Amino acid sequence: MNVVREVIAQAMKASEIPRRNVDLAAASAIGVVLQAATYKVYGRFTGGLSDHHRFFADAAWAVLATKER
């Protein structure tokens, strides 16, 4: 099982984040960094990905905190 998926599933079970489709939540959180990595490869922003870690963390939390409508 994917480690990220398992951590997210445990957070949902503990009511730390809203419950919803765990695979969709994991894919969305991972996508925050993967899409940025793609942009980095094409020179869309400067600096290393680690230079922007706070932004990525905030974006991932925003994805995980979103409630299903």
Buried (B, 14 or more C-beta within 10 A) or exposed (E): EEEBBEEBBEBBEEEEBEEBEBEEBBBBBBEBBEEBEEEBEEEEEEEEBEEBEEEBEEBBEEBBEEEEE
